[in-house]
Amino acid sequence: MTGTWSGDWGPTGTQRNHVTLVMNWDGKNVTGIINPGPDAIPLASVFLDVTNWTVRIEADAKDPSGSPVHIMAEGKLDDIGSYHRKITETWRQGTAKGDFRVTRD
């Protein structure tokens, strides 16, 4: 899980939002941020189930008006033998829902 993961999420194939995840696994817990920079969003929790390589990422952000927005991404870790692993599946941000895909850089 450690590394910088980049990709996108969105409700359709043409409506996409770039996303970068920076994560660090210390052997027990995963910590990190979404979209590093001045508006970075700290990860609230990351759960990895190694029995089936599924991942759930949660964070709390603010929308442009300043209202709280919960983010939850759930997916499957693929190509685990490769340095450039992938996570794909479902992204929810507030009321918006779509698919996402990120690849470790």
C-alpha positions as protocol buffer text, in pm:
chain_id: "A"
residue {
  index: 1
  type: MET
  ca { x: 0 y: 0 z: 0 }
}
residue {
  index: 2
  type: THR
  ca { x: 295 y: 233 z: 55 }
}
residue {
  index: 3
  type: GLY
  ca { x: 349 y: 476 z: -228 }
}
residue {
  index: 4
  type: THR
  ca { x: 189 y: 738 z: -448 }
}
residue {
  index: 5
  type: TRP
  ca { x: -117 y: 618 z: -638 }
}
residue {
  index: 6
  type: SER
  ca { x: -267 y: 824 z: -918 }
}
residue {
  index: 7
  type: GLY
  ca { x: -571 y: 791 z: -1136 }
}
residue {
  index: 8
  type: ASP
  ca { x: -925 y: 918 z: -1156 }
}
residue {
  index: 9
  type: TRP
  ca { x: -1284 y: 871 z: -1044 }
}
residue {
  index: 10
  type: GLY
  ca { x: -1617 y: 975 z: -1186 }
}
residue {
  index: 11
  type: PRO
  ca { x: -1979 y: 888 z: -1260 }
}
residue {
  index: 12
  type: THR
  ca { x: -1921 y: 823 z: -1632 }
}
residue {
  index: 13
  type: GLY
  ca { x: -1638 y: 751 z: -1870 }
}
residue {
  index: 14
  type: THR
  ca { x: -1625 y: 1118 z: -1975 }
}
residue {
  index: 15
  type: GLN
  ca { x: -1687 y: 1288 z: -1638 }
}
residue {
  index: 16
  type: ARG
  ca { x: -1362 y: 1218 z: -1452 }
}
residue {
  index: 17
  type: ASN
  ca { x: -1181 y: 1375 z: -1157 }
}
residue {
  index: 18
  type: HIS
  ca { x: -806 y: 1332 z: -1112 }
}
residue {
  index: 19
  type: VAL
  ca { x: -710 y: 1180 z: -777 }
}
residue {
  index: 20
  type: THR
  ca { x: -374 y: 1117 z: -610 }
}
residue {
  index: 21
  type: LEU
  ca { x: -340 y: 906 z: -295 }
}
residue {
  index: 22
  type: VAL
  ca { x: -20 y: 906 z: -91 }
}
residue {
  index: 23
  type: MET
  ca { x: -21 y: 616 z: 152 }
}
residue {
  index: 24
  type: ASN
  ca { x: 221 y: 464 z: 401 }
}
residue {
  index: 25
  type: TRP
  ca { x: 185 y: 121 z: 561 }
}
residue {
  index: 26
  type: ASP
  ca { x: 381 y: 74 z: 884 }
}
residue {
  index: 27
  type: GLY
  ca { x: 314 y: -300 z: 905 }
}
residue {
  index: 28
  type: LYS
  ca { x: -12 y: -253 z: 1096 }
}
residue {
  index: 29
  type: ASN
  ca { x: -183 y: 68 z: 981 }
}
residue {
  index: 30
  type: VAL
  ca { x: -213 y: 265 z: 660 }
}
residue {
  index: 31
  type: THR
  ca { x: -201 y: 644 z: 682 }
}
residue {
  index: 32
  type: GLY
  ca { x: -196 y: 907 z: 412 }
}
residue {
  index: 33
  type: ILE
  ca { x: -364 y: 1186 z: 221 }
}
residue {
  index: 34
  type: ILE
  ca { x: -578 y: 1246 z: -87 }
}
residue {
  index: 35
  type: ASN
  ca { x: -450 y: 1505 z: -337 }
}
residue {
  index: 36
  type: PRO
  ca { x: -135 y: 1635 z: -165 }
}
residue {
  index: 37
  type: GLY
  ca { x: -97 y: 2009 z: -154 }
}
residue {
  index: 38
  type: PRO
  ca { x: -262 y: 2300 z: 24 }
}
residue {
  index: 39
  type: ASP
  ca { x: -607 y: 2135 z: 5 }
}
residue {
  index: 40
  type: ALA
  ca { x: -490 y: 1782 z: 97 }
}
residue {
  index: 41
  type: ILE
  ca { x: -746 y: 1557 z: 265 }
}
residue {
  index: 42
  type: PRO
  ca { x: -613 y: 1330 z: 543 }
}
residue {
  index: 43
  type: LEU
  ca { x: -725 y: 969 z: 524 }
}
residue {
  index: 44
  type: ALA
  ca { x: -951 y: 885 z: 819 }
}
residue {
  index: 45
  type: SER
  ca { x: -913 y: 509 z: 778 }
}
residue {
  index: 46
  type: VAL
  ca { x: -782 y: 247 z: 539 }
}
residue {
  index: 47
  type: PHE
  ca { x: -885 y: -116 z: 577 }
}
residue {
  index: 48
  type: LEU
  ca { x: -703 y: -388 z: 382 }
}
residue {
  index: 49
  type: ASP
  ca { x: -838 y: -743 z: 383 }
}
residue {
  index: 50
  type: VAL
  ca { x: -544 y: -960 z: 274 }
}
residue {
  index: 51
  type: THR
  ca { x: -763 y: -1270 z: 243 }
}
residue {
  index: 52
  type: ASN
  ca { x: -921 y: -1130 z: -75 }
}
residue {
  index: 53
  type: TRP
  ca { x: -711 y: -814 z: -135 }
}
residue {
  index: 54
  type: THR
  ca { x: -1000 y: -571 z: -94 }
}
residue {
  index: 55
  type: VAL
  ca { x: -944 y: -215 z: 28 }
}
residue {
  index: 56
  type: ARG
  ca { x: -1175 y: 45 z: 186 }
}
residue {
  index: 57
  type: ILE
  ca { x: -1050 y: 404 z: 212 }
}
residue {
  index: 58
  type: GLU
  ca { x: -1242 y: 673 z: 401 }
}
residue {
  index: 59
  type: ALA
  ca { x: -1183 y: 1045 z: 446 }
}
residue {
  index: 60
  type: ASP
  ca { x: -1374 y: 1359 z: 535 }
}
residue {
  index: 61
  type: ALA
  ca { x: -1345 y: 1670 z: 319 }
}
residue {
  index: 62
  type: LYS
  ca { x: -1533 y: 1992 z: 252 }
}
residue {
  index: 63
  type: ASP
  ca { x: -1720 y: 2084 z: -64 }
}
residue {
  index: 64
  type: PRO
  ca { x: -1663 y: 2425 z: -230 }
}
residue {
  index: 65
  type: SER
  ca { x: -1924 y: 2584 z: 2 }
}
residue {
  index: 66
  type: GLY
  ca { x: -1743 y: 2450 z: 309 }
}
residue {
  index: 67
  type: SER
  ca { x: -1997 y: 2181 z: 394 }
}
residue {
  index: 68
  type: PRO
  ca { x: -1861 y: 1844 z: 511 }
}
residue {
  index: 69
  type: VAL
  ca { x: -1839 y: 1564 z: 256 }
}
residue {
  index: 70
  type: HIS
  ca { x: -1760 y: 1201 z: 334 }
}
residue {
  index: 71
  type: ILE
  ca { x: -1543 y: 1011 z: 85 }
}
residue {
  index: 72
  type: MET
  ca { x: -1542 y: 632 z: 68 }
}
residue {
  index: 73
  type: ALA
  ca { x: -1356 y: 428 z: -192 }
}
residue {
  index: 74
  type: GLU
  ca { x: -1389 y: 51 z: -198 }
}
residue {
  index: 75
  type: GLY
  ca { x: -1201 y: -169 z: -436 }
}
residue {
  index: 76
  type: LYS
  ca { x: -985 y: -464 z: -517 }
}
residue {
  index: 77
  type: LEU
  ca { x: -608 y: -461 z: -523 }
}
residue {
  index: 78
  type: ASP
  ca { x: -493 y: -610 z: -856 }
}
residue {
  index: 79
  type: ASP
  ca { x: -151 y: -699 z: -995 }
}
residue {
  index: 80
  type: ILE
  ca { x: -20 y: -740 z: -638 }
}
residue {
  index: 81
  type: GLY
  ca { x: 302 y: -894 z: -769 }
}
residue {
  index: 82
  type: SER
  ca { x: 375 y: -581 z: -971 }
}
residue {
  index: 83
  type: TYR
  ca { x: 522 y: -258 z: -836 }
}
residue {
  index: 84
  type: HIS
  ca { x: 252 y: -76 z: -1037 }
}
residue {
  index: 85
  type: ARG
  ca { x: -41 y: -233 z: -854 }
}
residue {
  index: 86
  type: LYS
  ca { x: -394 y: -113 z: -921 }
}
residue {
  index: 87
  type: ILE
  ca { x: -702 y: -47 z: -711 }
}
residue {
  index: 88
  type: THR
  ca { x: -1038 y: -28 z: -891 }
}
residue {
  index: 89
  type: GLU
  ca { x: -1407 y: -32 z: -803 }
}
residue {
  index: 90
  type: THR
  ca { x: -1645 y: 222 z: -639 }
}
residue {
  index: 91
  type: TRP
  ca { x: -1592 y: 583 z: -524 }
}
residue {
  index: 92
  type: ARG
  ca { x: -1849 y: 781 z: -324 }
}
residue {
  index: 93
  type: GLN
  ca { x: -1802 y: 1148 z: -247 }
}
residue {
  index: 94
  type: GLY
  ca { x: -2103 y: 1297 z: -72 }
}
residue {
  index: 95
  type: THR
  ca { x: -2400 y: 1212 z: -293 }
}
residue {
  index: 96
  type: ALA
  ca { x: -2184 y: 1154 z: -602 }
}
residue {
  index: 97
  type: LYS
  ca { x: -2103 y: 795 z: -691 }
}
residue {
  index: 98
  type: GLY
  ca { x: -1883 y: 650 z: -961 }
}
residue {
  index: 99
  type: ASP
  ca { x: -1603 y: 415 z: -1036 }
}
residue {
  index: 100
  type: PHE
  ca { x: -1236 y: 478 z: -969 }
}
residue {
  index: 101
  type: ARG
  ca { x: -899 y: 342 z: -1072 }
}
residue {
  index: 102
  type: VAL
  ca { x: -559 y: 427 z: -932 }
}
residue {
  index: 103
  type: THR
  ca { x: -218 y: 282 z: -1009 }
}
residue {
  index: 104
  type: ARG
  ca { x: 87 y: 300 z: -786 }
}
residue {
  index: 105
  type: ASP
  ca { x: 349 y: 522 z: -952 }
}
